[in-house]
Amino acid sequence: MLDAAFVRDHLAAVKANCANRNVSADAADRAVAADDERKRLVKLRDETSAKANANSKLFGAAKTPEEKDAVRQQGAALKEEVARLEVQLKGVEEELKTHLLQLPNMTHPAAPVGTDSAANVVVAEFGKKPAFDFAPKDHVALCESLDLADFEAGTRVAGQKFYFLKNEAALLEIALVQYAVQACVKAGFTPVITPDLARVEVLEGIGFQPRDNAETRQVYTVADTDLCLIATAEITLGGMHKDRIFDEAELPKRYVGLSHCFRTEAGAAGRDTRGLYRVHQFTKVEMFAFCTPENSDAIHEEIRTLEEQIFTGLGLHFHVIDTCTGDLGGPAYRKYDLEAWMPGRGAGGDFGEITSTSNCTDFQARRLGIRYKGKGFKGTRFVHTLNGTAVACTRALVAILESYQQADGSVVIPDALRPWVGKDVIAARK
């Protein structure tokens, strides 16, 4: 969430940023108007409260019962007015917050400006595109021929876009979790297994909108509670320190969290809905960091580098995208996406997103009340938060199965995962 004073002082820049992100700028004007009304009410309340305090001092000086009664009545009227103004002020503050919540974060000056993914810029490329002397299968066909997943059973049990992983695919998911977590722990991240549920206020603090209507809502809500199934461990890791005040010496804090992720995928359609690429539930290893503003750009690059190392270690061909303004989520100041080559995607193969990492500056921390104190300044300041996916298991499985397939229908297991899977090749079943 942007600070109201920042919106007022940089209104033109905030509106231009909204335009670059394909977001209506109306909320910026409404926020300034609500803040004007808030200031007016604060001044009026304080003046009325001061009058009430002054009036109370007159009671002792009143000499006659009539004078005392007049002072008492005036005091009661002033207290009633203060209470009325407090109610009005609370309503205006809620209105101001509502408008501020609709505004996206500001954008890194180096981020590409554009209205859609066509403006994304490739900034790095790793590995070699797999070459085949046969017609490669997509991961759905491989799962069927090698008995690695059961999509029909998933549909019978839970509905469309659910699945069962079986045999080596189940072992591969466990291997991916172990591989990614160990890589992050080696890099200094503290391992955490998070809840799969979080309160609505935590989701809103991270930047999700669980109160959206069913057609646009991306998370599942639990009936008759204030809980939601999380869409990412970013939610629970960020909420872990809600309302916390750190000592500057404690920062940065780096966590790697394991959780299931649940997404409604409202409005999703097309080729991405087939198989494992876009599903309602998946396992993910997520990185999250809390730091001072001076360190957030460097830690963002650190997380990106770790993501690159993880997927280089899997021997996949992928590139890194600097995401354009029109493709940024609301909380992100800057975001990098890693897209892996998936030979079975579309006609002739294509890149598909496998991870991303975002610097959210103080946008989430301001909503969640996460601050720090230090020796070089008075009071407290908001921390910066960053997140990055170490591995989203289902999408990594798509890239691995399609990239490592062989002419006889088998799939080679990447070297880095073999210790956990216990074999080198997934052979065709008899």
PEBEL-V177787 format. One record per residue. N is the residue number from 0. PSI is psi in whole degrees, 0 to 359 (none if undefined). Layout:
BEGIN
n=N psi=PSI
n=N psi=PSI
END
This chain:
BEGIN
n=0 psi=135
n=1 psi=150
n=2 psi=139
n=3 psi=320
n=4 psi=324
n=5 psi=316
n=6 psi=316
n=7 psi=313
n=8 psi=340
n=9 psi=42
n=10 psi=317
n=11 psi=318
n=12 psi=322
n=13 psi=318
n=14 psi=319
n=15 psi=322
n=16 psi=319
n=17 psi=316
n=18 psi=318
n=19 psi=335
n=20 psi=8
n=21 psi=38
n=22 psi=139
n=23 psi=137
n=24 psi=3
n=25 psi=325
n=26 psi=333
n=27 psi=313
n=28 psi=319
n=29 psi=325
n=30 psi=318
n=31 psi=318
n=32 psi=318
n=33 psi=323
n=34 psi=324
n=35 psi=314
n=36 psi=322
n=37 psi=314
n=38 psi=320
n=39 psi=316
n=40 psi=323
n=41 psi=316
n=42 psi=315
n=43 psi=318
n=44 psi=316
n=45 psi=319
n=46 psi=318
n=47 psi=321
n=48 psi=321
n=49 psi=321
n=50 psi=320
n=51 psi=319
n=52 psi=318
n=53 psi=321
n=54 psi=321
n=55 psi=333
n=56 psi=340
n=57 psi=341
n=58 psi=318
n=59 psi=333
n=60 psi=346
n=61 psi=136
n=62 psi=327
n=63 psi=158
n=64 psi=325
n=65 psi=317
n=66 psi=318
n=67 psi=318
n=68 psi=321
n=69 psi=318
n=70 psi=319
n=71 psi=317
n=72 psi=319
n=73 psi=320
n=74 psi=318
n=75 psi=321
n=76 psi=320
n=77 psi=319
n=78 psi=321
n=79 psi=321
n=80 psi=320
n=81 psi=316
n=82 psi=319
n=83 psi=318
n=84 psi=325
n=85 psi=318
n=86 psi=315
n=87 psi=317
n=88 psi=318
n=89 psi=319
n=90 psi=318
n=91 psi=322
n=92 psi=322
n=93 psi=319
n=94 psi=316
n=95 psi=314
n=96 psi=319
n=97 psi=316
n=98 psi=319
n=99 psi=324
n=100 psi=341
n=101 psi=350
n=102 psi=135
n=103 psi=167
n=104 psi=159
n=105 psi=169
n=106 psi=141
n=107 psi=134
n=108 psi=339
n=109 psi=353
n=110 psi=139
n=111 psi=140
n=112 psi=126
n=113 psi=161
n=114 psi=341
n=115 psi=184
n=116 psi=342
n=117 psi=338
n=118 psi=357
n=119 psi=147
n=120 psi=126
n=121 psi=123
n=122 psi=349
n=123 psi=154
n=124 psi=141
n=125 psi=147
n=126 psi=179
n=127 psi=142
n=128 psi=130
n=129 psi=138
n=130 psi=135
n=131 psi=143
n=132 psi=26
n=133 psi=168
n=134 psi=112
n=135 psi=149
n=136 psi=159
n=137 psi=171
n=138 psi=334
n=139 psi=314
n=140 psi=321
n=141 psi=319
n=142 psi=322
n=143 psi=314
n=144 psi=331
n=145 psi=4
n=146 psi=53
n=147 psi=341
n=148 psi=153
n=149 psi=99
n=150 psi=326
n=151 psi=318
n=152 psi=322
n=153 psi=319
n=154 psi=319
n=155 psi=322
n=156 psi=317
n=157 psi=347
n=158 psi=181
n=159 psi=147
n=160 psi=18
n=161 psi=164
n=162 psi=161
n=163 psi=130
n=164 psi=139
n=165 psi=161
n=166 psi=230
n=167 psi=335
n=168 psi=321
n=169 psi=318
n=170 psi=324
n=171 psi=320
n=172 psi=315
n=173 psi=320
n=174 psi=318
n=175 psi=320
n=176 psi=311
n=177 psi=314
n=178 psi=313
n=179 psi=315
n=180 psi=316
n=181 psi=323
n=182 psi=320
n=183 psi=319
n=184 psi=318
n=185 psi=330
n=186 psi=2
n=187 psi=12
n=188 psi=140
n=189 psi=124
n=190 psi=139
n=191 psi=137
n=192 psi=118
n=193 psi=163
n=194 psi=156
n=195 psi=4
n=196 psi=151
n=197 psi=157
n=198 psi=154
n=199 psi=318
n=200 psi=331
n=201 psi=316
n=202 psi=317
n=203 psi=325
n=204 psi=323
n=205 psi=332
n=206 psi=4
n=207 psi=160
n=208 psi=75
n=209 psi=348
n=210 psi=5
n=211 psi=163
n=212 psi=164
n=213 psi=334
n=214 psi=336
n=215 psi=346
n=216 psi=133
n=217 psi=358
n=218 psi=157
n=219 psi=132
n=220 psi=150
n=221 psi=122
n=222 psi=140
n=223 psi=23
n=224 psi=174
n=225 psi=28
n=226 psi=152
n=227 psi=151
n=228 psi=135
n=229 psi=147
n=230 psi=345
n=231 psi=152
n=232 psi=350
n=233 psi=324
n=234 psi=309
n=235 psi=323
n=236 psi=319
n=237 psi=321
n=238 psi=346
n=239 psi=328
n=240 psi=27
n=241 psi=133
n=242 psi=19
n=243 psi=144
n=244 psi=113
n=245 psi=155
n=246 psi=141
n=247 psi=327
n=248 psi=340
n=249 psi=343
n=250 psi=150
n=251 psi=157
n=252 psi=128
n=253 psi=129
n=254 psi=149
n=255 psi=119
n=256 psi=142
n=257 psi=132
n=258 psi=165
n=259 psi=154
n=260 psi=138
n=261 psi=125
n=262 psi=135
n=263 psi=336
n=264 psi=44
n=265 psi=129
n=266 psi=354
n=267 psi=139
n=268 psi=169
n=269 psi=199
n=270 psi=333
n=271 psi=347
n=272 psi=354
n=273 psi=133
n=274 psi=222
n=275 psi=355
n=276 psi=314
n=277 psi=102
n=278 psi=170
n=279 psi=339
n=280 psi=136
n=281 psi=166
n=282 psi=137
n=283 psi=143
n=284 psi=120
n=285 psi=136
n=286 psi=146
n=287 psi=141
n=288 psi=144
n=289 psi=132
n=290 psi=175
n=291 psi=157
n=292 psi=327
n=293 psi=337
n=294 psi=353
n=295 psi=322
n=296 psi=317
n=297 psi=320
n=298 psi=328
n=299 psi=315
n=300 psi=325
n=301 psi=315
n=302 psi=318
n=303 psi=316
n=304 psi=320
n=305 psi=320
n=306 psi=316
n=307 psi=319
n=308 psi=320
n=309 psi=315
n=310 psi=337
n=311 psi=320
n=312 psi=338
n=313 psi=357
n=314 psi=28
n=315 psi=154
n=316 psi=125
n=317 psi=162
n=318 psi=166
n=319 psi=133
n=320 psi=132
n=321 psi=111
n=322 psi=135
n=323 psi=165
n=324 psi=321
n=325 psi=348
n=326 psi=1
n=327 psi=143
n=328 psi=162
n=329 psi=316
n=330 psi=341
n=331 psi=131
n=332 psi=321
n=333 psi=145
n=334 psi=136
n=335 psi=137
n=336 psi=139
n=337 psi=127
n=338 psi=125
n=339 psi=150
n=340 psi=128
n=341 psi=102
n=342 psi=333
n=343 psi=6
n=344 psi=113
n=345 psi=194
n=346 psi=106
n=347 psi=4
n=348 psi=160
n=349 psi=168
n=350 psi=146
n=351 psi=141
n=352 psi=134
n=353 psi=329
n=354 psi=169
n=355 psi=163
n=356 psi=135
n=357 psi=140
n=358 psi=117
n=359 psi=10
n=360 psi=226
n=361 psi=13
n=362 psi=312
n=363 psi=320
n=364 psi=325
n=365 psi=322
n=366 psi=324
n=367 psi=355
n=368 psi=37
n=369 psi=116
n=370 psi=177
n=371 psi=156
n=372 psi=150
n=373 psi=172
n=374 psi=335
n=375 psi=4
n=376 psi=161
n=377 psi=154
n=378 psi=210
n=379 psi=160
n=380 psi=156
n=381 psi=140
n=382 psi=169
n=383 psi=146
n=384 psi=145
n=385 psi=150
n=386 psi=158
n=387 psi=140
n=388 psi=124
n=389 psi=313
n=390 psi=132
n=391 psi=110
n=392 psi=316
n=393 psi=317
n=394 psi=325
n=395 psi=321
n=396 psi=319
n=397 psi=311
n=398 psi=319
n=399 psi=309
n=400 psi=315
n=401 psi=327
n=402 psi=331
n=403 psi=12
n=404 psi=153
n=405 psi=168
n=406 psi=329
n=407 psi=6
n=408 psi=356
n=409 psi=171
n=410 psi=127
n=411 psi=138
n=412 psi=130
n=413 psi=143
n=414 psi=318
n=415 psi=338
n=416 psi=350
n=417 psi=324
n=418 psi=329
n=419 psi=331
n=420 psi=326
n=421 psi=11
n=422 psi=167
n=423 psi=334
n=424 psi=141
n=425 psi=106
n=426 psi=156
n=427 psi=139
n=428 psi=144
n=429 psi=none
END
